[in-house]
Amino acid sequence: MPKPSKPKKKKKKETPEEDLDLWRQVAQTVEPLKSRDVPPDQTGVKPPPKKSPAIAAPRKRQAPPPRPLPELTHADQPGLDKSTAKRMRRGQVQIEGRIDLHGLTQAEAHRALDAFLDASWRAGKREVLVITGKGTRADGSIGVLRQEVPRWLNEQPNRAKIVAFSHAAPKDGGEGALYVRLKKR
């Protein structure tokens, strides 16, 4: 039985003029080596005028802008699996570092928290405890640090180093402290 013949692929035919234009475009992007003889153009055709470098230069591929990280809350921890989030809420984590922000002004606490998180992340720590204090007042309002620390954790550069945070277990300070899980370095 004879083999069926394969259809022949048609090659795109370029005219000599297209070839010559393509060659000129390529030739414009190279520079001859110094102290070498450069052969004259043997085609007899004048080269096209040089284009400005901005037009002739290939475009650089731009990376898409990074997506913003989702905001973390005590209840919403998109970076954790369910079992780790559950262990964290129950206080079944091994605390590798702690900072107590009691008695600091808001500015001092913010600087101290940033420095502590950076140092802990660089040291490869994963679980740290941030003590804010409950700060409950007679009128029912809560303390400034307890209110501000979650916001600071969501700001850069801290957010880039944090996987999740949640209120601590009562044994570690309850609502007056936060477990913070740091990303691996």
Backbone as numpy.savetxt, mean C-alpha at the origin, in Angstrom:
# Nx Ny Nz CAx CAy CAz Cx Cy Cz
-5.55 -42.75 -45.80 -6.39 -41.58 -45.80 -5.50 -40.34 -45.80
-5.72 -39.42 -46.70 -4.87 -38.23 -46.75 -5.19 -37.28 -45.60
-4.14 -36.63 -45.15 -4.32 -35.65 -44.06 -4.99 -34.41 -44.61
-5.91 -33.85 -43.81 -6.51 -32.60 -44.29 -5.46 -31.50 -44.28
-5.48 -30.72 -45.28 -4.48 -29.64 -45.37 -4.83 -28.51 -44.41
-3.79 -27.98 -43.83 -3.99 -26.86 -42.90 -4.10 -25.58 -43.70
-5.00 -24.72 -43.27 -5.09 -23.44 -44.00 -3.81 -22.64 -43.74
-3.32 -22.02 -44.78 -2.09 -21.24 -44.65 -2.40 -19.91 -43.97
-1.51 -19.53 -43.07 -1.67 -18.26 -42.39 -1.24 -17.15 -43.33
-2.04 -16.14 -43.38 -1.69 -15.01 -44.23 -0.85 -14.04 -43.42
0.25 -13.65 -43.99 1.11 -12.67 -43.34 0.65 -11.28 -43.71
0.74 -10.41 -42.76 0.39 -9.03 -43.03 1.51 -8.45 -43.88
1.14 -7.93 -44.99 2.15 -7.37 -45.89 2.31 -5.90 -45.60
3.54 -5.53 -45.37 3.84 -4.12 -45.16 4.50 -3.60 -46.41
4.17 -2.43 -46.75 4.78 -1.82 -47.94 6.18 -1.36 -47.57
7.06 -1.26 -48.52 8.40 -0.78 -48.23 8.40 0.60 -47.56
7.41 1.42 -47.86 7.34 2.74 -47.23 7.06 2.62 -45.73
6.17 1.69 -45.36 5.88 1.47 -43.94 7.09 0.92 -43.22
7.82 0.01 -43.90 9.04 -0.53 -43.31 10.06 0.58 -43.07
10.21 1.44 -44.07 11.17 2.52 -43.98 10.78 3.50 -42.87
9.50 3.84 -42.75 9.05 4.73 -41.67 9.30 4.11 -40.30
9.02 2.82 -40.18 9.26 2.13 -38.92 10.74 2.13 -38.57
11.59 1.86 -39.56 13.03 1.87 -39.33 13.50 3.24 -38.88
12.99 4.28 -39.48 13.39 5.64 -39.10 12.99 5.94 -37.65
11.79 5.50 -37.29 11.34 5.75 -35.91 12.27 5.05 -34.92
12.67 3.83 -35.24 13.56 3.10 -34.35 14.94 3.74 -34.35
15.43 4.12 -35.51 16.76 4.70 -35.62 16.87 6.02 -34.85
15.78 6.74 -34.70 15.82 8.01 -33.97 16.00 7.80 -32.47
15.72 6.64 -31.99 15.81 6.40 -30.55 17.19 5.94 -30.11
18.12 5.74 -31.05 19.46 5.28 -30.68 20.48 6.35 -30.99
21.60 6.30 -30.27 22.70 7.21 -30.53 23.91 6.39 -30.93
24.65 6.84 -31.94 25.84 6.08 -32.35 26.90 6.15 -31.27
27.72 5.12 -31.19 28.82 5.10 -30.24 29.85 6.15 -30.65
30.47 6.75 -29.68 31.51 7.75 -29.97 32.70 7.05 -30.61
33.41 7.76 -31.44 34.62 7.31 -32.13 34.36 6.12 -33.05
33.18 6.01 -33.59 32.86 4.97 -34.56 32.40 5.64 -35.84
32.72 5.02 -36.93 32.25 5.54 -38.21 30.78 5.19 -38.36
30.01 6.15 -38.75 28.59 5.94 -38.95 28.35 5.86 -40.45
27.81 4.72 -40.96 27.59 4.63 -42.40 26.51 5.62 -42.84
26.66 6.22 -44.02 25.65 7.15 -44.50 24.36 6.42 -44.83
23.28 7.19 -44.80 21.97 6.64 -45.14 22.00 6.23 -46.60
21.82 4.95 -46.88 21.94 4.44 -48.23 20.60 4.38 -48.94
19.55 4.82 -48.31 18.24 4.75 -48.95 18.01 5.91 -49.88
18.77 7.00 -49.71 18.60 8.16 -50.56 17.39 9.00 -50.16
16.73 8.64 -49.07 15.55 9.39 -48.64 15.93 10.19 -47.41
15.51 11.44 -47.37 15.81 12.29 -46.21 15.05 11.78 -44.99
15.72 11.75 -43.85 15.00 11.33 -42.64 13.98 12.39 -42.25
12.89 11.95 -41.64 11.88 12.93 -41.21 12.45 13.80 -40.10
11.89 14.98 -39.89 12.40 15.85 -38.83 12.24 15.16 -37.48
13.21 15.42 -36.60 13.17 14.79 -35.27 11.99 15.33 -34.48
11.36 14.41 -33.78 10.24 14.79 -32.93 10.78 15.17 -31.57
10.00 15.92 -30.84 10.44 16.31 -29.51 10.52 15.06 -28.63
11.46 15.01 -27.67 11.62 13.81 -26.83 10.35 13.43 -26.07
9.53 14.41 -25.72 8.33 14.10 -24.96 7.36 13.27 -25.80
7.34 13.50 -27.11 6.44 12.75 -27.97 7.04 11.40 -28.33
8.35 11.37 -28.59 8.99 10.15 -29.06 9.22 9.14 -27.92
9.31 9.63 -26.69 9.60 8.73 -25.57 8.40 7.83 -25.30
8.66 6.55 -25.02 7.54 5.66 -24.71 6.90 6.07 -23.39
5.63 5.84 -23.30 4.90 6.20 -22.08 5.20 5.19 -20.99
5.38 5.70 -19.81 5.60 4.82 -18.68 4.25 4.34 -18.17
4.22 3.10 -17.82 2.98 2.52 -17.32 2.79 2.97 -15.88
1.66 3.56 -15.61 1.40 4.04 -14.26 0.63 2.98 -13.48
1.07 2.77 -12.27 0.38 1.82 -11.40 -0.92 2.46 -10.94
-1.96 1.66 -10.79 -3.22 2.24 -10.30 -3.02 2.74 -8.87
-3.73 3.79 -8.49 -3.56 4.29 -7.13 -3.99 3.23 -6.12
-3.29 3.15 -4.99 -3.65 2.12 -4.00 -5.03 2.38 -3.43
-5.74 1.29 -3.19 -7.07 1.42 -2.59 -6.92 1.79 -1.13
-7.77 2.69 -0.64 -7.67 3.03 0.78 -8.06 1.83 1.64
-7.41 1.71 2.77 -7.72 0.62 3.68 -9.06 0.87 4.34
-9.84 -0.19 4.59 -11.14 0.01 5.24 -10.96 0.51 6.67
-11.91 1.29 7.13 -11.84 1.81 8.49 -12.13 0.70 9.49
-11.35 0.69 10.55 -11.53 -0.31 11.59 -12.37 0.27 12.72
-13.17 -0.58 13.34 -13.92 -0.20 14.54 -13.76 -1.34 15.55
-14.32 -1.14 16.72 -14.26 -2.19 17.75 -14.99 -3.45 17.27
-16.07 -3.25 16.53 -16.90 -4.38 16.11 -16.53 -4.90 14.73
-16.03 -4.04 13.84 -15.76 -4.43 12.46 -14.25 -4.56 12.25
-13.81 -5.79 12.00 -12.38 -6.06 11.84 -12.16 -6.82 10.54
-12.15 -6.12 9.40 -12.07 -6.82 8.11 -10.77 -7.58 7.89
-9.73 -7.29 8.64 -8.46 -7.97 8.44 -8.30 -9.26 9.23
-9.32 -9.64 10.01 -9.20 -10.84 10.87 -10.21 -11.91 10.47
-9.79 -13.15 10.64 -10.74 -14.24 10.47 -11.59 -14.32 11.75
-12.70 -15.03 11.68 -13.65 -15.06 12.81 -13.04 -15.60 14.09
-12.26 -16.67 13.99 -11.74 -17.27 15.23 -10.72 -16.35 15.90
-9.90 -15.67 15.12 -8.93 -14.74 15.72 -9.64 -13.55 16.35
-10.67 -13.04 15.67 -11.45 -11.92 16.21 -12.12 -12.33 17.53
-12.62 -13.55 17.59 -13.28 -14.05 18.80 -12.27 -14.16 19.95
-11.07 -14.73 19.65 -10.03 -14.84 20.68 -9.61 -13.46 21.16
-9.56 -12.52 20.25 -9.15 -11.16 20.61 -10.19 -10.53 21.56
-11.47 -10.65 21.23 -12.52 -10.09 22.08 -12.54 -10.72 23.46
-12.21 -12.00 23.54 -12.21 -12.71 24.82 -10.93 -12.49 25.62
-9.97 -11.83 25.04 -8.72 -11.59 25.76 -7.78 -12.77 25.74
-7.96 -13.66 24.79 -7.12 -14.85 24.69 -5.96 -14.58 23.73
-5.31 -13.45 23.93 -4.18 -13.07 23.08 -2.95 -12.90 23.97
-1.81 -13.11 23.39 -0.57 -12.95 24.14 -0.08 -11.52 23.89
-0.17 -10.70 24.91 0.21 -9.29 24.78 1.74 -9.19 24.79
2.28 -8.57 23.74 3.73 -8.47 23.59 4.25 -7.07 23.93
3.34 -6.13 24.14 3.75 -4.78 24.51 2.55 -4.01 25.01
2.81 -2.99 25.81 1.69 -2.19 26.31 2.13 -0.75 26.49
1.16 0.15 26.34 1.40 1.56 26.58 0.21 2.10 27.36
0.51 2.90 28.37 -0.53 3.51 29.20 -0.54 5.00 28.90
-1.64 5.50 28.39 -1.74 6.91 27.99 -2.37 7.78 29.08
-2.66 7.20 30.27 -3.22 7.98 31.39 -2.36 9.19 31.69
-2.99 10.31 31.96 -2.27 11.49 32.43 -1.58 12.28 31.33
-1.65 11.83 30.09 -1.01 12.58 29.00 -2.03 13.51 28.34
-1.53 14.61 27.83 -2.41 15.49 27.06 -2.73 14.79 25.74
-3.68 15.33 25.02 -4.07 14.73 23.76 -2.88 14.69 22.78
-2.13 15.77 22.67 -0.99 15.84 21.75 0.11 14.87 22.19
0.39 14.83 23.49 1.42 13.91 24.00 1.01 12.46 23.76
-0.26 12.15 24.01 -0.75 10.79 23.83 -0.67 10.37 22.36
-1.01 11.29 21.46 -0.97 10.98 20.03 0.47 10.67 19.59
1.41 11.50 19.99 2.83 11.26 19.65 3.33 9.95 20.26
2.98 9.72 21.53 3.43 8.51 22.21 2.85 7.25 21.54
1.58 7.31 21.17 0.94 6.18 20.51 1.60 5.88 19.16
1.82 6.94 18.36 2.47 6.76 17.05 3.85 6.12 17.21
4.64 6.62 18.14 5.99 6.10 18.36 5.94 4.65 18.85
5.03 4.37 19.78 4.90 3.02 20.33 4.50 2.01 19.25
3.51 2.36 18.44 3.06 1.45 17.38 4.16 1.20 16.36
4.88 2.26 16.00 5.96 2.12 15.03 7.06 1.20 15.58
7.46 1.44 16.82 8.52 0.63 17.44 8.07 -0.83 17.59
6.82 -1.04 17.98 6.31 -2.40 18.15 6.25 -3.13 16.81
5.79 -2.44 15.79 5.70 -3.04 14.45 7.10 -3.39 13.92
8.04 -2.47 14.11 9.42 -2.72 13.66 10.06 -3.88 14.41
9.67 -4.07 15.67 10.21 -5.17 16.48 9.53 -6.50 16.18
8.51 -6.48 15.32 7.84 -7.71 14.94 6.78 -8.17 15.92
6.34 -7.28 16.81 5.28 -7.65 17.76 3.96 -7.71 17.02
3.06 -8.59 17.49 1.77 -8.75 16.82 0.60 -8.23 17.65
0.62 -8.47 18.97 -0.50 -8.06 19.84 0.01 -7.08 20.88
-0.57 -5.89 20.91 -0.18 -4.90 21.91 -1.44 -4.38 22.60
-1.25 -3.84 23.78 -2.35 -3.30 24.57 -2.16 -1.80 24.70
-3.19 -1.04 24.34 -3.17 0.42 24.47 -4.19 0.78 25.54
-3.71 1.34 26.65 -4.58 1.69 27.77 -4.93 3.17 27.66
-6.22 3.44 27.52 -6.69 4.83 27.40 -7.34 5.31 28.69
-7.84 4.41 29.47 -8.64 4.77 30.64 -10.09 4.87 30.22
-10.99 4.59 31.13 -12.42 4.63 30.79 -12.91 6.06 30.65
-12.42 6.93 31.50 -12.77 8.34 31.38 -14.25 8.63 31.45
-15.03 7.79 32.12 -16.46 8.06 32.24 -16.69 9.17 33.25
-17.53 10.06 32.86 -17.83 11.21 33.71 -19.25 11.09 34.27
-19.54 11.92 35.24 -20.86 11.90 35.88 -21.98 12.20 34.89
-21.67 13.02 33.88 -22.70 13.36 32.89 -22.87 12.27 31.82
-22.10 11.19 31.92 -22.24 10.07 30.99 -21.31 10.13 29.78
-20.57 11.23 29.64 -19.65 11.33 28.49 -18.39 10.50 28.76
-17.69 10.19 27.70 -16.48 9.40 27.86 -15.25 10.28 27.65
-14.11 9.80 28.11 -12.88 10.57 28.05 -12.39 10.82 26.63
-11.59 11.86 26.49 -11.08 12.28 25.19 -10.19 11.19 24.58
-9.28 10.62 25.36 -8.37 9.62 24.81 -9.13 8.36 24.38
-10.09 7.96 25.18 -10.88 6.78 24.82 -11.62 7.01 23.50
-11.99 8.25 23.27 -12.72 8.61 22.05 -11.76 8.77 20.86
-10.60 9.35 21.10 -9.68 9.70 20.02 -8.77 8.56 19.55
-8.38 7.67 20.43 -7.42 6.62 20.06 -7.92 5.78 18.88
-9.18 5.33 18.83 -9.62 4.59 17.64 -9.47 5.40 16.35
-9.71 6.70 16.42 -9.53 7.56 15.24 -8.06 7.62 14.85
-7.18 7.74 15.82 -5.74 7.79 15.55 -5.24 6.48 14.95
-5.83 5.37 15.40 -5.43 4.07 14.85 -5.82 3.95 13.38
-6.86 4.65 12.95 -7.30 4.60 11.56 -6.58 5.61 10.67
-5.79 6.49 11.26 -5.04 7.47 10.47 -3.70 6.89 10.05
-3.17 7.42 8.93 -1.83 7.02 8.50 -0.82 7.75 9.36
0.30 7.20 9.68 0.85 5.95 9.21 0.42 4.73 10.03
-0.36 4.95 11.07 -0.74 3.82 11.95 -1.59 2.78 11.22
-2.56 3.22 10.43 -3.50 2.28 9.80 -2.77 1.27 8.91
-1.68 1.68 8.29 -0.94 0.77 7.42 -0.26 -0.36 8.20
-0.14 -0.21 9.50 0.55 -1.21 10.33 -0.42 -2.06 11.14
-1.71 -1.74 11.09 -2.69 -2.38 11.98 -3.65 -3.27 11.19
-3.87 -4.47 11.73 -4.84 -5.39 11.15 -6.21 -5.13 11.76
-6.25 -5.01 13.09 -7.53 -4.83 13.79 -7.29 -4.35 15.21
-8.37 -3.89 15.83 -8.33 -3.58 17.26 -9.70 -3.84 17.85
-9.72 -4.09 19.15 -11.00 -4.29 19.83 -10.82 -3.94 21.30
-11.98 -3.74 21.99 -11.92 -3.48 23.42 -11.25 -4.66 24.10
-10.53 -4.37 25.15 -9.85 -5.41 25.90 -10.84 -6.16 26.79
-10.44 -7.33 27.22 -11.23 -8.10 28.18 -11.16 -7.38 29.52
-12.14 -7.60 30.41 -12.14 -6.92 31.71 -10.82 -7.08 32.48
-10.17 -8.22 32.38 -8.92 -8.44 33.11 -7.80 -7.51 32.63
-7.90 -7.00 31.39 -6.87 -6.11 30.84 -7.32 -4.65 30.75
-8.48 -4.33 31.29 -8.91 -2.94 31.30 -10.27 -2.69 30.68
-10.87 -3.71 30.09 -12.20 -3.57 29.51 -12.27 -2.48 28.47
-13.29 -1.63 28.58 -13.49 -0.57 27.60 -12.48 0.56 27.74
-11.66 0.51 28.77 -10.62 1.52 28.95 -9.29 1.12 28.34
-9.31 0.04 27.54 -8.07 -0.41 26.88 -8.43 -1.09 25.57
-7.47 -1.16 24.68 -7.68 -1.77 23.37 -6.59 -2.79 23.08
-7.02 -3.94 22.55 -6.06 -4.87 21.98 -5.84 -4.39 20.55
-4.61 -4.29 20.13 -4.30 -3.88 18.77 -3.45 -4.98 18.14
-3.93 -5.50 17.02 -3.17 -6.53 16.29 -2.41 -5.84 15.16
-1.11 -6.00 15.17 -0.25 -5.38 14.16 0.01 -6.33 13.00
0.25 -5.75 11.84 0.57 -6.55 10.66 1.98 -7.12 10.80
2.20 -8.21 10.07 3.57 -8.77 10.03 4.42 -7.81 9.22
5.65 -7.74 9.61 6.58 -6.85 8.93 7.08 -7.43 7.65
